Amino acid sequence: MNQTTFTIVRFANRNGTVSWRVCGYLHGTRVRKNFRSREEAGAEKAALELYALQNASGLRASATFLTEDQLREAEGAFRNLVDRPRSLTVYLNYAIANYREPEREAPLAMAVSEYVAAKRKDVERTLLSIRQFRSIKNELDHFEKTFPEASVSAFAPSRLVAYLERGGAALKTYNNRRGILSTFFKFAVQRDWLAINPIEKAPYHRISHRRGSAVTLTSDQAAKLMAHVEGFKGGALVPYFALCLFAGVRPCPLFGEIAKLRPEHIRLETDTIHIEPEVSKVRMPRRIAIQPSLAAWLHRYPTDSFPIIPKNTAKMRRKVFDAFGLTHDVLRHTFISMFVAKFRSMGEAALQAGNSESIIRKHYLDLKTASEAEQFFNIRPKSKGNATTLAAKVDSRQRRTSLMVPECPQPRAA
């Protein structure tokens, strides 16, 4: 029998006294208990019925010092552990050992401001390039504008993934954004604004496609380019183009190595260009051998008369680039590929270009023939004018230009 109902009956004992008996079956087991009063029997009947109901529904009656809210929370915790391999105590002990409460709720705007200030100090210490600093600042400015009222601790991984994927971003763009936010949240963890870095659970995309060969100029195109530069603005840009094309100096006139290169770094007496750590993109010194063609250009257009970065370089450079359809790094790519073709040494090319040997092999090997490289390294100046006269013409032109055209804005000091 599986009867779980109970009754109270009046029972006369042999000694003449009267008892009140609770009778019934509890999940097949017979129950029969006597009590002196009907009230006691009623209490037992109610307890038995509750016990039967609890057993049927999975509930248990237990004495506990927990409050009602604590009991409900404990029940919720155990429900969350369904199908988990460890006990509640194991997970609780781990949380106690590893979780740290944030010291205070930090507004996102305040956290971004402090982080950007820290990065600005890194720029001043030459630990971070201005270009990278601007990328970080621009991304965090957008992050702050997207969540103007948020606190640092308000970001779940799902919320961050939606932000990183905004605008249908390519995988590389997504990864770049993720990297910037990751370092920002690490900074927040160090300041005890966060207990854990939420970006760690945002997926990182592995990009498996292989980059192709570098875009380069032919020797004929390089010769035509330098002939054009000689006649453009009195040869004002000759040192810039010569150093980028025949020495592979990184060419950005605002943030690249060419923008930080100084005349004293160019040592014609030893035929070397010294790229110091504060000039190098990778913060490592290197030496570039000055080939005879580059020496000829620098002798004809000396840097003490023709500045490496003259006024309005960005504007003048853009005109030349547009006229020849040049891409950003094509001058540097051309130098490396021609160097490898002429000297057949990827190791030496890597040392002089400031790349790894694997990058040289992957992108520059066998792009040019030895004969074309020989033609390239024999490109010489066409102008036979006196350098002092040329410099005077350039200086005069620069003065007239500065009166008519606003100077190209220079990068702000960090």
C-alpha positions, 0 to 999 in steps of 0.5 A: 500500500502507498496510502499517505492519509491519516485518521484520528480515532477514540480508543478505549484502553483495558485499564478504562482510560481513553486515548486518541489514536493516529492511524494510517500508512506512510508509503506502505508502512503502517503508522499507529500512535496513541496520545492522551489528548486529541490535540496531541494526536492532531499535531502528530497527524499534521506532522505526518501529513507534512512529512508525507508531502515533503517526501513526495515532492522532494522536500525535507524537514530539518532543524536549521539556524539559517533564516528563510532568505538564507535557506532560499539562497542555499537552495539556489546555489545547489540548483546551480551545481546540478551536473557539476563535478565538485561540491558546493564547499569546493567552489565556495573555498575557491571563491573565498581564496581568489575573489577580491571585492573592488575597493570602489566603483570607478566611473568609466570616464575617470578610469579612461582619463587615468589610463590615458594619462599613464600612457602619455607618461609612457610616451614621454619615457619613449616606451610607447610611440605617439602613433600607438598612443593616438590609437589607444586614445581614439579607441578609448574615447569612443568606448567612453562615448558609447557608455557615458554613464557606465562604471568599469565593473559594469561590463560583461563579456557579451557586452564587450563582444557586441562593442568589439564587433560594431560596424561589422569589423574585420577580424584584425580590427576586432583583435586590435580593439580587443587588445586595447581594451584588454590592457585597459582592463588590466590597468583597472584590475591593478587599481582594484577597480575590478576583481577580474579582467572581463575581456579574457572571456571575449574570444580572440580570432586567429587569422590564418591567411598568409600575407602576400609579397610586398608591393615594390617599384621597379628600377625604372619606376624608382629612377623616374620617381627620383628624377621627378623629386629632383625637379619638385620644389627645388629638390626639397624632398630629395633627402626624404625620398633618398633615405626611404628608398635607398636605406629603407628608413620607415617613411611616415613623416609624422611618426615614422623613423624618418620623422625622428632621424637627425643629420648627425645620425647620417655619417658619410665619413663611415658610410653608415646611418645610425638608427638609435633606439629613440628613432627605431620603431622597435626601440632597438638600435641598428646600422644601415650601410650607405650604398654608393647611390645614396651617398651620391644623393646625400653629397649632392643634397646635403642634410645641413642645407636640405632638411630631412623633413622640410616645412609642409612635408606631408602636403608635398609628399602627398602630391608626389605619392598621388602623381606616382600612385605610391602606397605608404611603405612602397619605398621601404619595400623596394629597398629591402627587396632590391637589397636581398636581390643584390647581396643574397643575404636575408640575415643582413637585410633583416639587420639593416631593415629592422625586421626578422629574417622570417619576414624577409623570407616570406615577403621579399625573397626573389621579388627582384633579379640581380640585374634589376637590383644593380640598376636600382643601386646605380640611380644617381642625381641628374642635377649638376647644380651647385648644392649651395645654389640649390639650397638657396633656391629651396630656402627661398621657395620655402619662405614664399610657401610658408607665407601662402600655405599654412604649415602642416600640423605637427604631432602634439607633444604628449 
